[in-house]
């Protein structure tokens, strides 16, 4: 991808987030959109080599709309300030865990796992982790996973400014209801999602070399995601 061009366009959108400006620059938007979608198409191909469940996805199954839904938002800006794609076998609106790619000036990142899980599914995930704690620890306490993403308390997610890496976007301040307070691995049960992320430099997605990098990060996170997906699949 030509990320310099994409990021420059996104900076301009942030500074001129209105319909008249956008219509004047629609051709640039379409060029950047096409470049991003071509990159996502290539990403689907390389990820499917180790996760064949996503092999039949189309780009349209993964890429989010650039136009914001402002009906229930105080922010009436009509356009997003990023390009994003969620590569998930059940589609981009699914609860099932997948692989997320996000391009935004100074906030580019990749993410793996599930976010916004309903309480009943979270409870089932917590029970699954307790019931198979050694399998879970093997997935998230190996050296590569910790080097790439850290442990639940190592990173934090602040809106538009996440730490360089992290595991768990949101966490409960206390023990979830119905679970033992003295459980040895309580930090895994306090998590409100099972997603891990890595912030990457603005030039990370330049060219095609980033394909090998995302495979490295996504493969390490997949065993964690598979455990959570085994629970989510019972509900979807």
C-alpha positions in Angstrom: 0.0 0.0 0.0 1.0 3.6 -0.5 0.4 4.5 3.2 2.0 7.9 2.8 -0.8 8.9 0.4 -3.5 7.2 2.5 -2.3 8.9 5.7 -2.1 12.3 4.0 -5.6 11.9 2.8 -6.8 10.9 6.3 -5.0 13.9 7.8 -6.9 16.1 5.3 -10.2 14.5 6.2 -9.6 15.1 9.9 -9.0 18.8 9.1 -11.9 19.2 6.7 -14.5 16.7 7.8 -17.5 18.0 5.8 -19.4 17.0 2.7 -18.4 19.9 0.4 -14.7 19.3 0.9 -15.1 15.5 0.6 -17.0 15.8 -2.7 -14.2 18.0 -4.1 -11.7 15.3 -3.1 -13.8 12.2 -3.9 -11.4 11.0 -6.5 -8.5 10.9 -4.0 -10.8 9.0 -1.5 -11.6 6.4 -4.1 -7.9 5.9 -5.0 -7.0 5.5 -1.3 -9.9 3.2 -0.7 -9.0 1.0 -3.6 -5.4 0.8 -2.4 -6.5 -0.2 1.1 -8.9 -2.8 -0.2 -6.2 -4.3 -2.4 -4.0 -4.6 0.7 -6.8 -6.3 2.6 -7.3 -8.7 -0.3 -3.7 -9.7 0.0 -4.0 -10.0 3.8 -6.9 -12.4 3.5 -4.8 -14.6 1.2 -1.8 -14.8 3.5 -3.8 -15.2 6.7 -5.8 -18.0 5.1 -2.6 -20.0 4.8 -2.7 -20.6 8.5 -6.4 -20.0 9.2 -8.3 -21.6 6.3 -11.7 -20.6 7.8 -11.3 -17.1 6.4 -10.2 -18.2 2.9 -13.5 -17.5 1.2 -14.0 -14.0 2.5 -14.3 -11.1 0.1 -12.9 -7.6 0.7 -16.5 -6.4 1.1 -17.0 -8.9 4.0 -14.1 -7.2 5.9 -13.8 -3.5 5.2 -15.8 -1.0 7.2 -17.7 1.9 5.7 -15.9 5.2 5.7 -19.1 7.1 6.2 -20.0 7.5 9.9 -23.5 6.7 11.3 -24.2 10.0 13.1 -27.8 9.3 14.1 -27.0 8.7 17.7 -23.7 10.5 18.0 -22.9 13.9 19.4 -20.0 14.0 16.9 -21.7 14.9 13.6 -18.6 14.6 11.5 -19.8 12.6 8.4 -16.5 10.7 7.8 -14.2 8.5 9.7 -10.6 9.4 10.3 -9.2 5.9 9.5 -9.5 2.9 7.3 -10.4 -0.3 9.1 -11.0 -4.0 8.2 -12.0 -6.9 10.4 -11.1 -10.2 8.8 -13.4 -12.7 10.5 -14.9 -15.9 9.1 -18.4 -14.9 10.2 -18.1 -11.4 8.8 -17.2 -7.9 10.1 -20.4 -7.7 12.3 -19.8 -11.0 14.1 -19.0 -11.5 17.7 -16.5 -14.2 16.7 -12.9 -13.3 17.0 -10.9 -12.2 14.0 -8.0 -10.1 12.8 -8.3 -6.3 12.7 -6.2 -3.9 10.6 -6.4 -0.1 11.3 -4.7 2.7 9.4 -4.8 6.2 11.0 -2.1 8.9 11.3 0.1 8.0 14.3 -2.5 5.4 15.4 -2.0 2.5 13.1 -2.4 -0.9 14.7 -3.3 -4.6 14.3 -5.5 -6.5 16.7 -6.6 -10.1 17.2 -9.6 -11.5 19.1 -13.1 -10.6 20.3 -14.4 -7.2 21.5 -17.8 -6.1 22.9 -18.8 -9.6 24.0 -22.2 -9.7 25.7 -22.2 -10.5 29.5 -23.6 -14.1 29.0 -20.9 -15.0 26.5 -18.2 -13.3 28.7 -19.4 -15.5 31.6 -19.1 -18.6 29.5 -15.6 -17.6 28.4 -14.5 -17.1 32.0 -15.8 -20.5 32.9 -14.1 -22.0 29.9 -10.8 -20.4 30.9 -11.1 -21.7 34.5 -12.0 -25.2 33.2 -9.0 -25.3 30.9 -6.6 -23.0 32.6 -3.4 -24.8 31.5 -4.4 -24.7 27.9 -5.2 -21.0 28.3 -1.9 -20.3 30.0 -0.1 -22.1 27.2 -1.8 -19.8 24.7 -1.2 -16.5 26.5 1.8 -17.0 28.7 4.3 -18.3 26.2 7.3 -16.0 25.5 6.2 -14.9 22.0 2.7 -13.9 23.1 4.1 -11.9 26.1 6.8 -10.3 24.0 4.2 -9.2 21.4 1.2 -8.3 23.6 2.1 -8.6 27.3 -0.1 -9.8 30.1 -3.5 -8.3 31.1 -2.1 -5.6 33.3 0.8 -4.6 31.1 -1.0 -2.3 28.6 -3.9 0.1 28.7 -6.4 1.3 26.1 -7.2 5.0 26.2 -9.5 6.3 23.4 -7.4 7.1 20.4 -4.2 6.6 22.4 -3.6 2.9 23.3 -0.3 1.8 24.7 2.2 0.2 22.3 0.9 -3.2 23.0 -1.7 -4.8 25.2 -4.0 -7.7 26.1 -7.5 -6.8 27.1 -9.0 -3.5 26.0 -11.3 -3.2 29.0 -11.1 -4.8 32.4 -13.3 -4.9 35.5 -12.0 -3.2 38.6 -13.3 -6.0 40.8 -13.9 -9.7 40.5 -16.8 -10.7 38.2 -19.9 -11.7 40.0 -20.1 -15.4 40.9 -16.3 -16.1 40.5 -13.9 -16.7 43.4 -11.9 -13.7 44.6 -8.9 -15.8 45.5 -8.6 -17.5 42.1 -4.9 -17.6 41.2 -5.4 -16.3 37.6 -8.2 -13.8 38.4 -6.7 -11.2 35.9 -7.9 -13.3 33.1 -11.5 -13.4 34.5 -11.5 -9.6 35.0 -11.1 -9.0 31.3 -14.2 -7.6 29.5 -12.9 -8.7 26.1 -10.3 -11.1 24.8 -8.5 -8.9 22.2 -4.8 -8.2 22.0 -3.2 -5.4 20.0 0.0 -4.0 18.7 0.5 -0.3 17.7 2.7 -0.1 14.5 4.6 2.8 12.9 2.9 4.9 10.2 5.1 3.2 7.5 4.3 -0.3 8.7 1.9 -1.0 5.8 4.1 0.4 3.1 4.5 -1.9 0.1 3.9 -5.6 0.6 6.5 -6.5 3.3 4.0 -6.1 6.1 2.3 -9.3 5.0 5.0 -11.3 6.7 4.8 -9.2 9.8 1.0 -9.6 10.4 1.3 -13.3 9.9 3.9 -13.4 12.7 1.7 -11.4 15.1 -1.6 -13.0 14.2 -0.4 -16.6 14.4 0.9 -16.1 17.9 -2.5 -14.8 19.0 -4.6 -17.4 17.2 -4.6 -20.1 19.9 -6.0 -17.6 22.4 -8.6 -16.5 19.9 -9.5 -20.2 19.1 -10.3 -20.9 22.8 -12.7 -17.9 22.9 -14.2 -18.7 19.6 -15.0 -22.2 20.8 -17.4 -20.5 23.3 -18.7 -17.8 21.0 -19.6 -20.4 18.3 -22.2 -21.9 20.8 -24.1 -18.6 20.6 -23.8 -17.5 17.0 
